[in-house]
């Protein structure tokens, strides 16, 4: 498993926000089972794990992007409500405090249980990742990575804002840190490995019900309308560091004092 070449990455991301691709992806969406609508409120389902994650709020220049993402979610809600009010309880909008980019997947769910809990490594795991970070080439850059957020795309269970890069070197900085992490033998011994290529994205919405064809069509119309406006804007996600984060569900990504951080 390898990350995409820069040109292939740009091609992939640009295609994923096209109307034809979105309609094709919507045809096979499914329930994420990450959140449940119970007594007129959303409750998170347990999903345990660790990741190397950058929160959008980590960089002060991202305040404008956070506001934009919240506006997109509100527009998504309003546009869908005019088409079908029953859709409201079928999808979950993530809170702004959860907006993030995973730089490297580590362990989650069953693999987290098997390789961390069952081996009694929960307390020591931050030290293991700290040592891994220390083996990475940590350079000081004068400018943060600038990821241009280009539009909404549909994954199997969610809607996410996709990102490309203003400079090829920014993409290389991310893939270099990923390769530095995944090539380490002590992490491989914990079954930490690259399971998918890097995809720049911020998840905004999870599907949490089955959708009939007319509902999928409405989703597609709304997403494409939003993307048309986004194509005329410049929304940048600034990244200059990443850190170990712990999650118990997919709406909150936690750090504590001894969790390591690395500049990228």
C-alpha positions in Angstrom: 0.0 0.0 0.0 1.4 3.4 -1.0 0.1 7.0 -1.1 -0.9 8.4 -4.5 1.6 10.3 -6.6 0.8 14.1 -6.5 -0.7 14.2 -10.0 -2.8 11.1 -9.3 -4.0 12.6 -6.0 -5.1 15.8 -7.6 -6.9 13.9 -10.3 -8.6 11.7 -7.8 -9.8 14.5 -5.6 -11.1 16.6 -8.5 -13.1 13.7 -9.8 -14.7 12.9 -6.5 -16.5 16.2 -6.3 -18.1 16.0 -9.8 -21.9 15.5 -10.0 -21.5 12.2 -11.9 -19.2 10.8 -9.2 -21.4 12.0 -6.4 -24.6 10.4 -7.9 -22.7 7.2 -8.3 -21.4 7.2 -4.7 -24.9 8.0 -3.3 -26.3 4.9 -5.0 -24.4 2.7 -2.5 -24.4 4.7 0.7 -25.1 2.9 3.9 -25.7 3.5 7.6 -22.5 4.4 9.5 -23.7 3.1 12.9 -21.6 5.7 14.6 -24.5 7.7 16.1 -28.1 6.8 17.1 -31.2 9.0 17.1 -32.7 8.3 20.5 -35.4 10.3 22.3 -35.1 13.2 19.8 -31.3 13.5 20.3 -28.1 12.1 18.8 -26.1 9.7 21.0 -22.6 8.4 19.9 -21.9 4.8 19.6 -18.6 3.5 21.1 -15.6 3.5 18.7 -12.3 3.2 20.5 -8.9 4.0 19.1 -5.9 6.2 18.5 -4.8 8.2 15.5 -2.2 10.8 14.4 -4.6 13.6 13.9 -4.6 17.4 13.2 -7.6 19.3 14.5 -8.8 22.2 12.3 -8.7 24.4 15.4 -5.0 23.6 16.0 -3.9 26.5 13.8 -5.3 30.0 14.5 -5.6 30.8 10.8 -8.3 28.2 10.4 -11.0 30.2 12.2 -12.4 31.3 8.9 -12.5 27.7 7.6 -14.3 26.5 10.8 -17.0 29.2 10.2 -17.3 28.2 6.5 -17.7 24.5 7.4 -20.4 25.4 9.9 -22.2 27.4 7.3 -22.0 24.5 4.9 -23.7 22.2 7.4 -26.4 24.8 8.0 -27.0 25.2 4.3 -27.1 21.4 3.9 -29.8 21.2 6.6 -31.9 24.1 5.2 -31.8 22.9 1.6 -32.7 19.3 2.6 -35.5 20.5 4.9 -37.2 22.3 2.0 -37.2 19.0 0.0 -37.9 16.4 2.7 -38.3 17.3 6.5 -38.1 13.6 7.3 -34.4 13.4 6.4 -33.4 15.3 9.6 -33.2 12.2 11.8 -31.3 10.2 9.1 -28.0 12.0 9.2 -25.7 13.4 11.9 -23.8 16.7 11.6 -20.5 16.5 13.4 -19.8 19.4 15.8 -17.2 22.0 14.9 -15.0 20.8 17.8 -14.5 17.5 15.9 -13.4 18.9 12.6 -10.1 17.1 11.9 -7.7 15.5 9.4 -6.2 12.1 10.1 -2.6 12.2 9.1 -2.0 8.5 9.9 -4.4 5.8 11.1 -3.1 3.8 14.0 -5.4 1.4 15.7 -9.2 1.4 16.2 -12.1 -0.9 17.1 -11.1 -4.6 16.9 -7.5 -3.9 16.1 -7.3 -1.5 19.1 -8.7 -4.1 21.4 -6.4 -6.8 20.1 -3.1 -4.9 20.0 -3.5 -2.3 22.8 -6.0 -3.5 25.4 -5.4 -7.2 25.2 -1.6 -6.6 25.4 -1.9 -4.1 28.3 -0.3 -1.3 26.4 -2.8 1.5 26.9 -0.8 3.3 29.5 2.5 3.0 27.5 1.2 3.6 24.0 1.8 7.4 24.1 5.5 6.7 24.8 5.6 4.2 21.9 4.3 6.9 19.6 6.6 9.5 21.1 9.6 7.3 20.3 8.2 6.8 16.8 7.9 10.6 16.3 11.5 11.1 17.5 12.7 8.8 14.7 10.9 10.9 12.1 12.6 13.7 10.3 11.2 16.8 12.0 12.0 19.9 10.0 11.2 23.5 10.7 9.2 25.2 7.9 8.6 28.9 7.6 5.0 28.4 6.2 2.3 26.0 7.2 0.9 23.4 4.8 -2.0 25.0 2.8 -4.7 22.5 1.9 -7.3 24.0 -0.5 -10.7 22.6 0.4 -12.4 22.2 -3.0 -15.8 20.7 -2.4 -18.1 18.0 -0.8 -17.7 14.4 -1.7 -19.6 11.2 -0.7 -17.9 8.3 1.0 -19.7 5.1 1.8 -21.1 6.4 5.1 -20.5 10.1 5.1 -20.2 13.5 3.5 -16.7 15.2 3.7 -15.0 18.3 2.4 -12.1 17.3 0.2 -8.7 19.0 0.0 -6.0 19.4 -2.6 -2.7 21.2 -2.1 -1.6 24.6 -3.3 2.0 23.4 -3.5 3.3 19.9 -4.3 5.8 20.2 -1.5 3.0 20.4 1.0 1.6 17.1 -0.1 5.1 15.7 0.1 5.5 16.9 3.7 2.4 14.8 4.7 3.3 11.7 2.8 6.9 11.8 4.2 5.6 11.9 7.8 3.2 9.0 7.0 6.0 6.9 5.5 8.3 7.7 8.4 5.6 6.4 10.8 4.5 3.3 8.9 8.0 2.0 8.1 8.9 1.6 11.8 9.3 -2.1 12.9 8.1 -1.5 16.5 4.8 -0.1 15.2 4.4 -2.8 12.6 4.7 -5.3 15.5 1.5 -3.7 16.8 -0.2 -4.1 13.4 0.1 -0.4 12.7 0.3 -0.1 8.9 -0.9 2.0 6.0 -4.4 0.7 5.3 -5.4 3.3 2.7 -3.8 6.1 0.8 -3.9 9.6 2.2 -7.1 11.5 1.4 -7.3 15.1 2.4 -10.7 15.6 3.9 -12.8 16.9 6.8 -15.8 14.7 7.7 -18.9 16.8 8.2 -21.9 14.4 8.1 -22.6 10.7 8.8 -25.5 8.8 7.2 -27.3 7.0 10.0 -30.3 5.4 8.3 -31.3 3.8 5.0 -32.1 6.2 2.2 -34.6 5.5 -0.6 -33.8 6.6 -4.1 -35.7 9.9 -4.0 -33.9 10.8 -0.8 -30.5 10.0 -2.4 -31.5 12.2 -5.3 -32.3 15.1 -3.0 -28.9 14.6 -1.2 -27.2 14.7 -4.6 -29.0 17.9 -5.6 -28.1 19.7 -2.4 -24.4 18.6 -2.5 -24.0 19.7 -6.1 -25.6 23.1 -5.4 -23.2 23.6 -2.5 -20.2 22.5 -4.6 -21.1 25.0 -7.3 -20.7 27.8 -4.9 -17.6 26.4 -3.3 -15.9 26.2 -6.7 -15.9 30.0 -6.8 -14.3 30.3 -3.3 -10.9 29.8 -1.7 -11.1 28.0 1.6 -7.7 27.0 3.0 -6.9 24.5 5.8 -3.6 25.4 7.4 -1.5 22.6 9.0 1.9 22.8 10.7 1.7 20.0 13.3 0.0 16.8 14.2 -0.4 14.8 17.4 -1.5 11.6 19.0 -5.3 11.7 19.7 -7.5 9.3 21.6 -11.1 8.7 20.7 -14.0 6.9 22.4 -16.4 7.8 19.6 -16.1 9.7 16.3 -17.3 13.1 17.5 -14.4 13.8 19.9 -10.6 13.5 19.6 -8.8 13.9 22.8 -5.2 14.8 23.8 -3.6 14.9 27.3 -0.3 16.3 28.5 1.8 13.3 27.8 0.5 12.7 24.2 3.3 13.5 21.7 3.1 16.2 19.0 5.3 16.6 15.9 5.9 19.5 13.5 5.4 18.8 9.8 
